[in-house]
Amino acid sequence: MFKKGLLFVMLMTAFAFGVVACGGKNTSEPAPAENGGQAPQEGTTGGDATNTEATSLYNANCMACHATDLSGGGNFPNLQNVGAKYDASQISAIITNGRNGMPAFQGKLSADEINVLSEWLSAKK
């Protein structure tokens, strides 16, 4: 019985950390990755590789759930070609209001930051 209770507590703790990681603005350094913790550059997923503000915002707010290479995984959608499915205004609405388990970033990111991310992601085709 003790083992089941301990396992439950460990699973709930891991789940809570996952929710917090995907729902808050991360002000710490991103975790190291094979490409230095940076979001993908042009040629791998499209978009403006020189937009350092967008990659910085992605790394701080999106990478924990959607992965360094925007591939997602598990319950987190792949964003590598998100611009082929949604335009910038639709992506902005998703970031602002949240959707399907994704938290809303209104109040966590400014309208300008959401716009930068939306434009950058809409170029991923």
Backbone hydrogen bonds, N-H to C=O, Kabsch-Sander energy under -0.5 kcal/mol:
donor,donor_aa,acceptor,acceptor_aa,energy
5,G,1,M,-2.1
6,L,2,F,-2.5
7,L,3,K,-2.5
8,F,4,K,-2.3
9,V,5,G,-2.3
10,M,6,L,-2.5
11,L,7,L,-2.5
12,M,8,F,-2.5
13,T,9,V,-2.2
14,A,10,M,-2.3
15,F,11,L,-2.4
16,A,12,M,-2.5
17,F,13,T,-2.4
18,G,14,A,-2.0
19,V,15,F,-2.3
20,V,16,A,-2.4
21,A,17,F,-2.4
22,C,18,G,-1.5
23,G,19,V,-1.2
24,G,20,V,-1.3
26,N,24,G,-0.7
26,N,60,A,-1.6
27,T,25,K,-0.6
36,G,33,A,-2.2
38,Q,35,N,-0.8
44,T,41,Q,-2.0
45,T,41,Q,-0.9
47,G,123,A,-0.6
49,A,47,G,-1.0
51,N,48,D,-1.5
52,T,50,T,-2.0
55,T,51,N,-2.0
56,S,52,T,-2.3
57,L,53,E,-2.6
58,Y,54,A,-2.8
59,N,55,T,-2.8
60,A,56,S,-2.1
61,N,57,L,-2.0
62,C,58,Y,-2.8
63,M,58,Y,-2.3
65,C,62,C,-1.3
66,H,62,C,-2.9
67,A,63,M,-1.8
70,L,67,A,-1.7
72,G,66,H,-2.6
73,G,76,F,-2.6
76,F,73,G,-2.4
79,L,70,L,-3.6
80,Q,70,L,-0.8
82,V,79,L,-1.4
83,G,121,L,-0.6
83,G,124,K,-2.4
84,A,81,N,-1.8
84,A,124,K,-0.8
85,K,82,V,-1.3
86,Y,82,V,-2.6
91,I,87,D,-2.5
92,S,88,A,-2.5
93,A,89,S,-1.9
94,I,90,Q,-1.9
95,I,91,I,-2.7
96,T,92,S,-2.8
97,N,93,A,-2.7
98,G,94,I,-2.4
99,R,102,M,-1.0
102,M,99,R,-2.5
105,F,95,I,-2.5
106,Q,96,T,-1.6
107,G,109,L,-0.9
108,K,105,F,-1.6
109,L,105,F,-2.8
114,I,110,S,-2.5
115,N,111,A,-2.2
116,V,112,D,-2.4
117,L,113,E,-2.3
118,S,114,I,-2.7
119,E,115,N,-2.7
120,W,116,V,-2.2
121,L,117,L,-3.0
122,S,118,S,-2.3
123,A,119,E,-0.8
123,A,120,W,-0.7
124,K,121,L,-1.7
125,K,123,A,-1.2
